Amino acid sequence: MTKKTSAGGRSRLAVAAATLVLLAVLPALPRGPFAGAGQAWAAEAGRIDLVATYEQALQHDPRMRAADEALAAGREKAEQGRALLRPQVGLAASLSRLDERTRSSVPAALAGLLPDERSGQTHQVALQLTQPLYNAKSRAERDQLIQQSGLAEVQHRQAAQDLIKRVGEAYLAVLLAEETLRVVQAEKAAVQLQRDRAQARFEVGRGRITEVQEAQARYDSVLAREISAGSTLVQRRAQYAELTGLAGEGLRPLAPAFDAAPPAPDSLEAWQQKGLAGNTRVQLKQGELAIAEAETSKWKLAARPTLDLVASLADRGQHAGLSGSLAGDGSRSASIGLQFNLPLYAGGGIDSRERESLARRRQAEQELASAQRDTRLEVQDTFLAVKTGVSRIGALAQQVRSAETALAATTLGRDVGNRTELDVLDAQQRLFAAQLELAQARTDYLLGRLRLAAAAGELEAGTLRDLNGYLAP
């Protein structure tokens, strides 16, 4: 008996030591470049909330920085499209050195009159302006480039909404991990107290060894869950730090009183209509369809004639040694006119490009229909998650209150001899399980609101300000 207890004590000491090591690691999270500023900010402001987290992520997240640069590049597409129908001006210049030797069969008497060697330089400078007057293909290409520029705006808006969503998910994941660890540690303290009581009762002959062993088994199980909860918290804080550059400590927790409200408006059809109109994935597919239609128009118009206004100014000259005159030769010319071009045959390439563009357009139409279907389903899932989350939170809050009452009654029954230590352990386990379920339900409700706004295309910084109302002051 003594040996078994001693071995069990060594086992408990090993588990406890592992727990202490893990808890010592918790503060040592990756800090990032803004760790010092973040800690000073937390000290001044008290706690970091969702909006403050988002503002830090805006400056720190490389994915958002890349989206900003992609937007700047995409906006140039519209300018490139407008340039296709603007005047084109070019300057060409050349300078050449010429050495010429000739052989002649003329009589010797005349050979001296004709030079057999000439050398010198020639130069030419030409300025040309071309203004498209009619070019249907270029107009279609301009429209296509403008559509691509608009698509870049939608992609940037999608990246911004994705950042807000990732910020909310990372923040709430840290809060849930902290709450889970808190509940598990509270359960460990309660189980430890019950184990010590059972041991004391057994030593004075008022308890059974089975109660001591059951309490010890419960305690060992809680220790294992504490280690797992601590590891999860380390991971969640590390993910938060990577996103924001701040340590995932000192975050404002959820408010104790949680007044969950259903979606507004409380209509699935209304939210689905919002999603079809504002969801960024749907808008991206609509933009891709518009680009595909412009591509089809471009190749349908590729065989149309083009008409350009062409004006040029040229200056030409050559060295006296080439012209035969003492002063050399030079000339200037200016011209203006119309240039007409009609493609007659391109080896079938234009027709092939047109057929390809038609297939691409049909593909874009199907992808748009698929995105609309997925959006309707996503809105439905998130809407129901928020709506049922309200009832779930209320039911679980009542379950916690009932579990607290049951634990108090069971504890009193044990004290008067009607219940056993095992009954108290079971009542405690039900209470702590209910508390964890409630914490999960509250987190799921806020995530549901976040994801519903994203599915409807309404996710913005104001959404995080609204969710701040559910945090503790």
SULCORBEL-V255481 format. One record per pair of residues at least 24 apart in sequence whose C-alpha atoms are under 7 Angstrom apart, sorted by the first residue. I is the first residue (numbers start at 1). GAP is how many residues later the second one is. Records with the same first field share a line. If there is no record, write none. Layout:
BEGIN
I->GAP + GAP
END
This chain:
BEGIN
15->208
19->208
22->205 + 208
23->207
26->208
29->209 + 218
30->208 + 211
31->210 + 214 + 215 + 216
32->209 + 213 + 214
33->212
34->211 + 212
35->210 + 211 + 212
38->208
42->208
47->203 + 204 + 205
48->202 + 203 + 204
49->202 + 203 + 419
50->118 + 414 + 418
51->413 + 414
53->114 + 191
54->110 + 113
56->188
57->186 + 187
60->183 + 184 + 185
61->182 + 183
64->95 + 96
67->89 + 92
68->88
71->81 + 82 + 85
74->74 + 75 + 78
75->74
77->68 + 69 + 71 + 72
78->67 + 68 + 71
81->60 + 61 + 62 + 64 + 65
82->60
84->54 + 58
85->47
86->45
87->42 + 43 + 44 + 45
88->41 + 42 + 43
89->39 + 40 + 41
90->37 + 38 + 39
91->35 + 36 + 37
92->33 + 34 + 35
93->31 + 32 + 33
94->29 + 30 + 31
95->27 + 28 + 29
96->25 + 26 + 27
97->24 + 25
118->203 + 204
119->202 + 203
120->199 + 201 + 202
121->197 + 198
122->195 + 196 + 197
123->193 + 194 + 195
124->191 + 192 + 193
125->189 + 190 + 191
126->186 + 187 + 188 + 189
127->185 + 186 + 187
128->183 + 184 + 185
129->181 + 182 + 183
130->178 + 179 + 180 + 181
131->177 + 178 + 179
132->175 + 176 + 177
133->174 + 175 + 176
134->172 + 173 + 174
135->171 + 172
136->165 + 168
137->161 + 164 + 165
140->154 + 157 + 158
141->157
143->151
144->147 + 150 + 151
147->140 + 143 + 144
148->143
151->133 + 136
154->126 + 129 + 130
158->122
161->293 + 298 + 299
164->296
165->285
169->278
170->69 + 70
171->69
172->271
173->63
174->59 + 62 + 63
175->78
176->263 + 264 + 267
177->52 + 55 + 56
178->55
180->49 + 256
181->45 + 48 + 49
183->249
184->38 + 42
185->41
187->245
188->31 + 34 + 35
191->24 + 27 + 28 + 234
192->27
198->223
211->210 + 211
252->219 + 220
253->218 + 219
254->216 + 217 + 218
255->215 + 216 + 217
258->212
260->130
261->129
262->124 + 125 + 128
263->123 + 124
268->112 + 115
271->108 + 185
272->104 + 107
274->182
275->100 + 104 + 180 + 181 + 182
276->96 + 99
278->178 + 179
279->176 + 177 + 178
280->177
281->90
282->86 + 89 + 90
285->79 + 82 + 83
286->82
288->76
289->72 + 75 + 76
292->65 + 68 + 69
293->68
295->62
296->58 + 61 + 62
299->51 + 54 + 55
300->54
303->40
304->38
305->36 + 37 + 38
306->34 + 35 + 36
307->31 + 32 + 33 + 34
308->30 + 31 + 32
309->28 + 29 + 30
310->26 + 27 + 28 + 29
311->24 + 25 + 26
312->24
375->80
378->77
379->73 + 76 + 77
382->66 + 69 + 70
383->69
385->60 + 63
386->59 + 62 + 63
389->52 + 56
392->49
393->45 + 48 + 49
396->38 + 42
397->41
399->35
400->31 + 34 + 35
403->27 + 28
404->27
END
